[in-house]
Amino acid sequence: MKKVLVINGPNLNMLGKRPKEHYGSKTLDEINELIKKEADGFFDVSFYQSNYEGDIVTKIQEALFSFDAIVINPGAYTHTSVAIHDALEMFQGPKIEVHLSKVDEREDFRKVNFIRSVCTETFAGRFELSYIDAINYLKNIK
Ligand code: DQA
């Protein structure tokens, strides 16, 4: 069975407490449960969350050798991180960018995106369903 790594960046461990109009009301644990259900029978899914850029880079480096696909919501690092861009660039399998909010329709600083150019596809603006869209996309290309 193909292995999928779901990575969440800074502040996504606080879902449930963040503005609901942007991020919905589910906690990260609840979202991960939904992802697990959607992937059941298709993918072996692992979950990783960190508030630290370097730790996310290290995790992506480890994934080069051990995962078939990456689903990543880099949170605020989407708009700042050359290091996460460079790490994702090396990953050969599908890498799916996910956002809960309509990230391209918010503040101008969120329109800056260091990640998209190295990702295979983007799903955004559907709260937790953006992650489900990513899993279903992977099912269709597997
Ligand atoms: C986010 C959007 C980012 O701009 C923000 O910093 C986040 C979450 C999203 O899922 O909509 O933390 O990636």
Backbone and ligand atoms as CSV (ligand in chain L), in Angstrom:
chain,resi,resn,atom,element,x,y,z
A,1,MET,N,N,0.848,-1.208,0.000
A,1,MET,CA,C,0.000,0.000,0.000
A,1,MET,C,C,0.879,1.253,0.000
A,2,LYS,N,N,0.515,2.241,-0.800
A,2,LYS,CA,C,1.314,3.476,-0.882
A,2,LYS,C,C,1.255,4.255,0.428
A,3,LYS,N,N,2.388,4.879,0.727
A,3,LYS,CA,C,2.483,5.618,1.990
A,3,LYS,C,C,2.380,7.120,1.747
A,4,VAL,N,N,1.478,7.756,2.476
A,4,VAL,CA,C,1.239,9.198,2.337
A,4,VAL,C,C,1.576,9.882,3.659
A,5,LEU,N,N,2.369,10.953,3.565
A,5,LEU,CA,C,2.695,11.752,4.745
A,5,LEU,C,C,1.918,13.061,4.693
A,6,VAL,N,N,1.157,13.329,5.750
A,6,VAL,CA,C,0.407,14.585,5.861
A,6,VAL,C,C,1.150,15.485,6.846
A,7,ILE,N,N,1.619,16.622,6.345
A,7,ILE,CA,C,2.404,17.550,7.167
A,7,ILE,C,C,1.597,18.819,7.408
A,8,ASN,N,N,1.521,19.230,8.655
A,8,ASN,CA,C,0.903,20.511,8.999
A,8,ASN,C,C,1.908,21.397,9.712
A,9,GLY,N,N,1.965,22.658,9.288
A,9,GLY,CA,C,2.922,23.609,9.842
A,9,GLY,C,C,2.379,24.380,11.036
A,10,PRO,N,N,2.985,25.534,11.305
A,10,PRO,CA,C,2.744,26.277,12.542
A,10,PRO,C,C,1.286,26.687,12.745
A,11,ASN,N,N,0.890,26.586,13.985
A,11,ASN,CA,C,-0.446,27.006,14.464
A,11,ASN,C,C,-1.576,26.082,14.046
A,12,LEU,N,N,-1.281,25.102,13.232
A,12,LEU,CA,C,-2.364,24.194,12.833
A,12,LEU,C,C,-2.697,23.213,13.949
A,13,ASN,N,N,-1.806,23.071,14.929
A,13,ASN,CA,C,-2.141,22.315,16.144
A,13,ASN,C,C,-3.196,23.052,16.979
A,14,MET,N,N,-3.451,24.315,16.648
A,14,MET,CA,C,-4.415,25.117,17.419
A,14,MET,C,C,-5.782,25.206,16.729
A,15,LEU,N,N,-5.977,24.456,15.664
A,15,LEU,CA,C,-7.285,24.485,14.997
A,15,LEU,C,C,-8.373,24.173,16.013
A,16,GLY,N,N,-9.500,24.850,15.866
A,16,GLY,CA,C,-10.551,24.770,16.890
A,16,GLY,C,C,-10.570,26.058,17.686
A,17,LYS,N,N,-9.355,26.672,17.832
A,17,LYS,CA,C,-9.246,27.949,18.542
A,17,LYS,C,C,-8.958,29.092,17.571
A,18,ARG,N,N,-8.680,28.786,16.323
A,18,ARG,CA,C,-8.350,29.836,15.341
A,18,ARG,C,C,-9.646,30.353,14.699
A,19,PRO,N,N,-9.582,31.519,14.036
A,19,PRO,CA,C,-10.816,32.112,13.481
A,19,PRO,C,C,-11.587,31.142,12.595
A,20,LYS,N,N,-12.824,30.897,13.000
A,20,LYS,CA,C,-13.614,29.850,12.339
A,20,LYS,C,C,-14.017,30.241,10.921
A,21,GLU,N,N,-14.121,31.566,10.696
A,21,GLU,CA,C,-14.530,31.995,9.347
A,21,GLU,C,C,-13.461,31.644,8.312
A,22,HIS,N,N,-12.224,31.475,8.761
A,22,HIS,CA,C,-11.160,31.087,7.830
A,22,HIS,C,C,-10.863,29.588,7.876
A,23,TYR,N,N,-10.919,29.028,9.104
A,23,TYR,CA,C,-10.352,27.697,9.288
A,23,TYR,C,C,-11.375,26.629,9.696
A,24,GLY,N,N,-12.646,27.022,9.830
A,24,GLY,CA,C,-13.640,26.048,10.253
A,24,GLY,C,C,-13.524,25.757,11.734
A,25,SER,N,N,-14.228,24.728,12.197
A,25,SER,CA,C,-14.298,24.498,13.647
A,25,SER,C,C,-13.679,23.175,14.091
A,26,LYS,N,N,-13.182,22.379,13.164
A,26,LYS,CA,C,-12.614,21.078,13.553
A,26,LYS,C,C,-11.208,21.241,14.136
A,27,THR,N,N,-10.869,20.374,15.082
A,27,THR,CA,C,-9.497,20.325,15.592
A,27,THR,C,C,-8.638,19.525,14.610
A,28,LEU,N,N,-7.318,19.626,14.782
A,28,LEU,CA,C,-6.422,18.874,13.887
A,28,LEU,C,C,-6.630,17.360,14.059
A,29,ASP,N,N,-6.848,16.924,15.307
A,29,ASP,CA,C,-7.103,15.486,15.534
A,29,ASP,C,C,-8.360,15.032,14.791
A,30,GLU,N,N,-9.384,15.854,14.824
A,30,GLU,CA,C,-10.635,15.497,14.117
A,30,GLU,C,C,-10.406,15.442,12.610
A,31,ILE,N,N,-9.642,16.388,12.102
A,31,ILE,CA,C,-9.346,16.394,10.659
A,31,ILE,C,C,-8.535,15.143,10.289
A,32,ASN,N,N,-7.560,14.818,11.133
A,32,ASN,CA,C,-6.727,13.641,10.830
A,32,ASN,C,C,-7.563,12.354,10.821
A,33,GLU,N,N,-8.561,12.291,11.698
A,33,GLU,CA,C,-9.470,11.131,11.702
A,33,GLU,C,C,-10.233,11.045,10.376
A,34,LEU,N,N,-10.711,12.201,9.888
A,34,LEU,CA,C,-11.438,12.222,8.608
A,34,LEU,C,C,-10.531,11.775,7.466
A,35,ILE,N,N,-9.289,12.246,7.504
A,35,ILE,CA,C,-8.319,11.865,6.452
A,35,ILE,C,C,-8.102,10.355,6.489
A,36,LYS,N,N,-7.921,9.827,7.712
A,36,LYS,CA,C,-7.683,8.383,7.867
A,36,LYS,C,C,-8.822,7.579,7.259
A,37,LYS,N,N,-10.059,8.013,7.548
A,37,LYS,CA,C,-11.240,7.305,7.011
A,37,LYS,C,C,-11.267,7.349,5.495
A,38,GLU,N,N,-10.987,8.524,4.946
A,38,GLU,CA,C,-11.028,8.692,3.489
A,38,GLU,C,C,-9.949,7.848,2.813
A,39,ALA,N,N,-8.820,7.688,3.495
A,39,ALA,CA,C,-7.684,6.965,2.907
A,39,ALA,C,C,-7.758,5.464,3.155
A,40,ASP,N,N,-8.691,5.039,4.021
A,40,ASP,CA,C,-8.769,3.642,4.444
A,40,ASP,C,C,-8.865,2.703,3.235
A,41,GLY,N,N,-7.973,1.729,3.191
A,41,GLY,CA,C,-7.987,0.768,2.089
A,41,GLY,C,C,-7.206,1.227,0.868
A,42,PHE,N,N,-6.801,2.480,0.853
A,42,PHE,CA,C,-6.039,3.010,-0.275
A,42,PHE,C,C,-4.600,3.346,0.108
A,43,PHE,N,N,-4.452,4.035,1.250
A,43,PHE,CA,C,-3.130,4.539,1.644
A,43,PHE,C,C,-2.859,4.259,3.114
A,44,ASP,N,N,-1.591,4.078,3.376
A,44,ASP,CA,C,-1.096,4.047,4.746
A,44,ASP,C,C,-0.686,5.495,5.061
A,45,VAL,N,N,-1.445,6.176,5.920
A,45,VAL,CA,C,-1.230,7.612,6.145
A,45,VAL,C,C,-0.530,7.858,7.473
A,46,SER,N,N,0.475,8.742,7.445
A,46,SER,CA,C,1.136,9.199,8.669
A,46,SER,C,C,0.951,10.704,8.802
A,47,PHE,N,N,0.956,11.159,10.047
A,47,PHE,CA,C,0.681,12.571,10.305
A,47,PHE,C,C,1.851,13.209,11.051
A,48,TYR,N,N,2.167,14.435,10.664
A,48,TYR,CA,C,3.243,15.178,11.327
A,48,TYR,C,C,2.852,16.643,11.411
A,49,GLN,N,N,2.997,17.217,12.603
A,49,GLN,CA,C,2.765,18.660,12.764
A,49,GLN,C,C,3.944,19.254,13.501
A,50,SER,N,N,4.400,20.436,13.040
A,50,SER,CA,C,5.446,21.132,13.775
A,50,SER,C,C,5.285,22.634,13.606
A,51,ASN,N,N,5.704,23.353,14.643
A,51,ASN,CA,C,5.718,24.812,14.572
A,51,ASN,C,C,7.080,25.332,14.129
A,52,TYR,N,N,7.998,24.408,13.805
A,52,TYR,CA,C,9.383,24.777,13.508
A,52,TYR,C,C,9.740,24.471,12.056
A,53,GLU,N,N,10.205,25.480,11.368
A,53,GLU,CA,C,10.528,25.344,9.954
A,53,GLU,C,C,11.562,24.235,9.702
A,54,GLY,N,N,12.657,24.253,10.487
A,54,GLY,CA,C,13.733,23.274,10.274
A,54,GLY,C,C,13.258,21.848,10.492
A,55,ASP,N,N,12.370,21.657,11.442
A,55,ASP,CA,C,11.848,20.307,11.688
A,55,ASP,C,C,11.012,19.816,10.506
A,56,ILE,N,N,10.293,20.741,9.899
A,56,ILE,CA,C,9.490,20.368,8.720
A,56,ILE,C,C,10.417,20.009,7.560
A,57,VAL,N,N,11.493,20.776,7.404
A,57,VAL,CA,C,12.483,20.475,6.360
A,57,VAL,C,C,13.082,19.085,6.581
A,58,THR,N,N,13.455,18.795,7.821
A,58,THR,CA,C,14.046,17.484,8.136
A,58,THR,C,C,13.049,16.360,7.840
A,59,LYS,N,N,11.798,16.582,8.195
A,59,LYS,CA,C,10.768,15.552,7.944
A,59,LYS,C,C,10.613,15.299,6.440
A,60,ILE,N,N,10.623,16.357,5.651
A,60,ILE,CA,C,10.512,16.183,4.190
A,60,ILE,C,C,11.742,15.435,3.671
A,61,GLN,N,N,12.917,15.761,4.189
A,61,GLN,CA,C,14.133,15.044,3.768
A,61,GLN,C,C,14.020,13.554,4.080
A,62,GLU,N,N,13.530,13.214,5.264
A,62,GLU,CA,C,13.358,11.796,5.622
A,62,GLU,C,C,12.341,11.127,4.701
A,63,ALA,N,N,11.314,11.900,4.324
A,63,ALA,CA,C,10.243,11.341,3.484
A,63,ALA,C,C,10.736,11.001,2.077
A,64,LEU,N,N,11.842,11.607,1.655
A,64,LEU,CA,C,12.377,11.315,0.311
A,64,LEU,C,C,12.579,9.819,0.135
A,65,PHE,N,N,12.925,9.149,1.228
A,65,PHE,CA,C,13.279,7.739,1.165
A,65,PHE,C,C,12.179,6.819,1.677
A,66,SER,N,N,11.109,7.363,2.202
A,66,SER,CA,C,10.161,6.479,2.878
A,66,SER,C,C,8.681,6.718,2.566
A,67,PHE,N,N,8.364,7.745,1.768
A,67,PHE,CA,C,6.949,7.986,1.445
A,67,PHE,C,C,6.740,8.125,-0.060
A,68,ASP,N,N,5.524,7.794,-0.491
A,68,ASP,CA,C,5.180,7.876,-1.917
A,68,ASP,C,C,4.556,9.211,-2.294
A,69,ALA,N,N,3.921,9.875,-1.318
A,69,ALA,CA,C,3.267,11.162,-1.602
A,69,ALA,C,C,3.256,12.002,-0.329
A,70,ILE,N,N,3.232,13.317,-0.531
A,70,ILE,CA,C,3.146,14.253,0.596
A,70,ILE,C,C,1.933,15.160,0.397
A,71,VAL,N,N,1.168,15.318,1.467
A,71,VAL,CA,C,0.110,16.337,1.526
A,71,VAL,C,C,0.593,17.343,2.556
A,72,ILE,N,N,0.716,18.606,2.175
A,72,ILE,CA,C,1.308,19.574,3.106
A,72,ILE,C,C,0.510,20.866,3.187
A,73,ASN,N,N,0.200,21.258,4.432
A,73,ASN,CA,C,-0.290,22.598,4.711
A,73,ASN,C,C,0.813,23.281,5.514
A,74,PRO,N,N,1.632,24.090,4.862
A,74,PRO,CA,C,2.768,24.692,5.568
A,74,PRO,C,C,2.360,25.875,6.441
A,75,GLY,N,N,1.050,26.177,6.537
A,75,GLY,CA,C,0.616,27.318,7.347
A,75,GLY,C,C,1.326,28.582,6.874
A,76,ALA,N,N,1.737,29.412,7.814
A,76,ALA,CA,C,2.354,30.698,7.470
A,76,ALA,C,C,3.664,30.537,6.689
A,77,TYR,N,N,4.321,29.386,6.833
A,77,TYR,CA,C,5.575,29.166,6.084
A,77,TYR,C,C,5.346,29.113,4.577
A,78,THR,N,N,4.090,28.895,4.180
A,78,THR,CA,C,3.742,28.970,2.757
A,78,THR,C,C,4.269,30.268,2.145
A,79,HIS,N,N,4.187,31.331,2.945
A,79,HIS,CA,C,4.427,32.670,2.414
A,79,HIS,C,C,5.843,33.164,2.659
A,80,THR,N,N,6.668,32.316,3.279
A,80,THR,CA,C,8.018,32.783,3.660
A,80,THR,C,C,9.143,31.794,3.364
A,81,SER,N,N,8.834,30.521,3.204
A,81,SER,CA,C,9.909,29.530,3.369
A,81,SER,C,C,10.548,29.037,2.073
A,82,VAL,N,N,11.732,29.571,1.803
A,82,VAL,CA,C,12.548,29.032,0.710
A,82,VAL,C,C,13.023,27.624,1.087
A,83,ALA,N,N,13.280,27.402,2.375
A,83,ALA,CA,C,13.807,26.102,2.821
A,83,ALA,C,C,12.799,24.976,2.585
A,84,ILE,N,N,11.520,25.228,2.846
A,84,ILE,CA,C,10.505,24.188,2.595
A,84,ILE,C,C,10.326,24.014,1.084
A,85,HIS,N,N,10.365,25.091,0.346
A,85,HIS,CA,C,10.363,24.990,-1.133
A,85,HIS,C,C,11.480,24.061,-1.606
A,86,ASP,N,N,12.697,24.300,-1.102
A,86,ASP,CA,C,13.854,23.537,-1.590
A,86,ASP,C,C,13.756,22.066,-1.202
A,87,ALA,N,N,13.219,21.795,-0.010
A,87,ALA,CA,C,13.065,20.401,0.424
A,87,ALA,C,C,12.015,19.698,-0.436
A,88,LEU,N,N,10.887,20.357,-0.657
A,88,LEU,CA,C,9.820,19.740,-1.472
A,88,LEU,C,C,10.279,19.503,-2.905
A,89,GLU,N,N,11.115,20.411,-3.381
A,89,GLU,CA,C,11.621,20.297,-4.761
A,89,GLU,C,C,12.309,18.948,-4.997
A,90,MET,N,N,12.949,18.421,-3.960
A,90,MET,CA,C,13.685,17.152,-4.105
A,90,MET,C,C,12.767,15.937,-4.118
A,91,PHE,N,N,11.576,16.082,-3.546
A,91,PHE,CA,C,10.676,14.933,-3.401
A,91,PHE,C,C,10.089,14.573,-4.765
A,92,GLN,N,N,10.249,13.304,-5.140
A,92,GLN,CA,C,9.899,12.891,-6.504
A,92,GLN,C,C,8.419,12.554,-6.701
A,93,GLY,N,N,7.730,12.150,-5.635
A,93,GLY,CA,C,6.326,11.750,-5.773
A,93,GLY,C,C,5.400,12.957,-5.785
A,94,PRO,N,N,4.080,12.708,-5.876
A,94,PRO,CA,C,3.118,13.808,-5.821
A,94,PRO,C,C,3.187,14.546,-4.488
A,95,LYS,N,N,3.113,15.862,-4.544
A,95,LYS,CA,C,3.136,16.695,-3.332
A,95,LYS,C,C,2.001,17.686,-3.477
A,96,ILE,N,N,1.060,17.601,-2.562
A,96,ILE,CA,C,-0.183,18.339,-2.674
A,96,ILE,C,C,-0.228,19.432,-1.612
A,97,GLU,N,N,-0.385,20.665,-2.073
A,97,GLU,CA,C,-0.509,21.823,-1.175
A,97,GLU,C,C,-1.972,21.950,-0.733
A,98,VAL,N,N,-2.168,22.091,0.572
A,98,VAL,CA,C,-3.529,22.201,1.122
A,98,VAL,C,C,-3.630,23.438,2.012
A,99,HIS,N,N,-4.761,24.128,1.917
A,99,HIS,CA,C,-5.095,25.196,2.866
A,99,HIS,C,C,-6.560,25.097,3.237
A,100,LEU,N,N,-6.839,25.341,4.504
A,100,LEU,CA,C,-8.232,25.370,4.945
A,100,LEU,C,C,-8.960,26.583,4.373
A,101,SER,N,N,-8.263,27.718,4.365
A,101,SER,CA,C,-8.902,28.984,3.975
A,101,SER,C,C,-8.707,29.255,2.486
A,102,LYS,N,N,-9.394,30.331,2.032
A,102,LYS,CA,C,-9.215,30.767,0.636
A,102,LYS,C,C,-7.983,31.662,0.607
A,103,VAL,N,N,-6.850,31.025,0.667
A,103,VAL,CA,C,-5.601,31.735,0.948
A,103,VAL,C,C,-5.269,32.771,-0.131
A,104,ASP,N,N,-5.747,32.546,-1.338
A,104,ASP,CA,C,-5.435,33.476,-2.439
A,104,ASP,C,C,-6.359,34.684,-2.468
A,105,GLU,N,N,-7.363,34.677,-1.611
A,105,GLU,CA,C,-8.333,35.782,-1.614
A,105,GLU,C,C,-8.271,36.593,-0.327
A,106,ARG,N,N,-7.211,36.391,0.455
A,106,ARG,CA,C,-7.107,37.082,1.751
A,106,ARG,C,C,-6.082,38.232,1.655
A,107,GLU,N,N,-5.340,38.486,2.736
A,107,GLU,CA,C,-4.400,39.606,2.720
A,107,GLU,C,C,-3.340,39.408,1.623
A,108,ASP,N,N,-2.777,40.536,1.170
A,108,ASP,CA,C,-1.764,40.447,0.106
A,108,ASP,C,C,-0.573,39.579,0.513
A,109,PHE,N,N,-0.202,39.630,1.816
A,109,PHE,CA,C,0.975,38.839,2.206
A,109,PHE,C,C,0.729,37.342,2.073
A,110,ARG,N,N,-0.546,36.940,2.067
A,110,ARG,CA,C,-0.835,35.506,1.887
A,110,ARG,C,C,-0.861,35.107,0.408
A,111,LYS,N,N,-0.842,36.108,-0.451
A,111,LYS,CA,C,-0.811,35.798,-1.893
A,111,LYS,C,C,0.602,35.454,-2.342
A,112,VAL,N,N,1.593,35.811,-1.509
A,112,VAL,CA,C,2.967,35.374,-1.785
A,112,VAL,C,C,3.044,33.900,-1.422
A,113,ASN,N,N,3.498,33.073,-2.369
A,113,ASN,CA,C,3.480,31.621,-2.124
A,113,ASN,C,C,4.779,30.998,-2.634
A,114,PHE,N,N,5.582,30.508,-1.676
A,114,PHE,CA,C,6.883,29.915,-2.018
A,114,PHE,C,C,6.774,28.422,-2.329
A,115,ILE,N,N,5.594,27.851,-2.146
A,115,ILE,CA,C,5.454,26.400,-2.156
A,115,ILE,C,C,4.837,25.895,-3.457
A,116,ARG,N,N,3.910,26.702,-3.986
A,116,ARG,CA,C,3.051,26.203,-5.075
A,116,ARG,C,C,3.839,25.752,-6.296
A,117,SER,N,N,4.898,26.452,-6.610
A,117,SER,CA,C,5.635,26.146,-7.848
A,117,SER,C,C,6.274,24.754,-7.812
A,118,VAL,N,N,6.472,24.206,-6.609
A,118,VAL,CA,C,7.059,22.858,-6.536
A,118,VAL,C,C,6.016,21.802,-6.165
A,119,CYS,N,N,4.745,22.210,-6.096
A,119,CYS,CA,C,3.692,21.234,-5.769
A,119,CYS,C,C,2.974,20.761,-7.030
A,120,THR,N,N,2.419,19.584,-6.931
A,120,THR,CA,C,1.719,18.961,-8.057
A,120,THR,C,C,0.333,19.575,-8.243
A,121,GLU,N,N,-0.313,19.881,-7.120
A,121,GLU,CA,C,-1.703,20.365,-7.160
A,121,GLU,C,C,-1.971,21.116,-5.853
A,122,THR,N,N,-2.987,21.985,-5.878
A,122,THR,CA,C,-3.372,22.747,-4.677
A,122,THR,C,C,-4.861,22.579,-4.414
A,123,PHE,N,N,-5.210,22.382,-3.143
A,123,PHE,CA,C,-6.619,22.395,-2.731
A,123,PHE,C,C,-6.743,23.374,-1.567
A,124,ALA,N,N,-7.665,24.325,-1.685
A,124,ALA,CA,C,-7.772,25.382,-0.671
A,124,ALA,C,C,-9.208,25.864,-0.567
A,125,GLY,N,N,-9.526,26.413,0.609
A,125,GLY,CA,C,-10.783,27.143,0.758
A,125,GLY,C,C,-11.977,26.298,1.132
A,126,ARG,N,N,-11.771,25.037,1.432
A,126,ARG,CA,C,-12.915,24.163,1.798
A,126,ARG,C,C,-12.765,23.621,3.215
A,127,PHE,N,N,-12.092,24.406,4.061
A,127,PHE,CA,C,-11.838,23.968,5.437
A,127,PHE,C,C,-11.225,22.556,5.418
A,128,GLU,N,N,-11.728,21.668,6.307
A,128,GLU,CA,C,-11.129,20.319,6.385
A,128,GLU,C,C,-11.299,19.533,5.082
A,129,LEU,N,N,-12.289,19.921,4.276
A,129,LEU,CA,C,-12.509,19.162,3.037
A,129,LEU,C,C,-11.384,19.376,2.020
A,130,SER,N,N,-10.581,20.424,2.213
A,130,SER,CA,C,-9.418,20.606,1.325
A,130,SER,C,C,-8.475,19.397,1.451
A,131,TYR,N,N,-8.334,18.870,2.665
A,131,TYR,CA,C,-7.471,17.686,2.865
A,131,TYR,C,C,-8.101,16.457,2.205
A,132,ILE,N,N,-9.427,16.368,2.314
A,132,ILE,CA,C,-10.131,15.220,1.712
A,132,ILE,C,C,-9.997,15.281,0.189
A,133,ASP,N,N,-10.084,16.491,-0.362
A,133,ASP,CA,C,-9.877,16.659,-1.810
A,133,ASP,C,C,-8.485,16.167,-2.203
A,134,ALA,N,N,-7.498,16.457,-1.373
A,134,ALA,CA,C,-6.124,16.034,-1.676
A,134,ALA,C,C,-6.025,14.500,-1.700
A,135,ILE,N,N,-6.646,13.845,-0.715
A,135,ILE,CA,C,-6.608,12.374,-0.664
A,135,ILE,C,C,-7.314,11.789,-1.896
A,136,ASN,N,N,-8.449,12.355,-2.256
A,136,ASN,CA,C,-9.173,11.834,-3.425
A,136,ASN,C,C,-8.414,12.081,-4.725
A,137,TYR,N,N,-7.717,13.199,-4.791
A,137,TYR,CA,C,-6.846,13.470,-5.951
A,137,TYR,C,C,-5.781,12.377,-6.052
A,138,LEU,N,N,-5.180,12.040,-4.916
A,138,LEU,CA,C,-4.130,10.994,-4.926
A,138,LEU,C,C,-4.713,9.643,-5.342
A,139,LYS,N,N,-5.950,9.363,-4.906
A,139,LYS,CA,C,-6.584,8.093,-5.311
A,139,LYS,C,C,-6.691,8.018,-6.831
A,140,ASN,N,N,-7.014,9.158,-7.439
A,140,ASN,CA,C,-7.228,9.168,-8.886
A,140,ASN,C,C,-5.950,9.082,-9.691
A,141,ILE,N,N,-4.822,9.458,-9.116
A,141,ILE,CA,C,-3.569,9.380,-9.879
A,141,ILE,C,C,-2.704,8.196,-9.477
A,142,LYS,N,N,-3.167,7.406,-8.495
A,142,LYS,CA,C,-2.280,6.375,-7.934
A,142,LYS,C,C,-2.017,5.237,-8.934
L,1,DQA,C1,C,-3.331,28.376,6.065
L,1,DQA,C2,C,-3.270,29.779,5.488
L,1,DQA,C3,C,-2.038,30.518,5.966
L,1,DQA,O1,O,-1.993,31.822,5.402
L,1,DQA,C4,C,-2.067,30.660,7.473
L,1,DQA,O2,O,-0.887,31.289,7.933
L,1,DQA,C5,C,-2.293,29.360,8.164
L,1,DQA,C6,C,-3.222,28.394,7.593
L,1,DQA,C7,C,-4.664,27.671,5.729
L,1,DQA,O3,O,-4.747,26.480,5.949
L,1,DQA,O4,O,-5.609,28.322,5.274
L,1,DQA,O5,O,-1.790,29.138,9.268
L,1,DQA,O6,O,-2.285,27.602,5.528
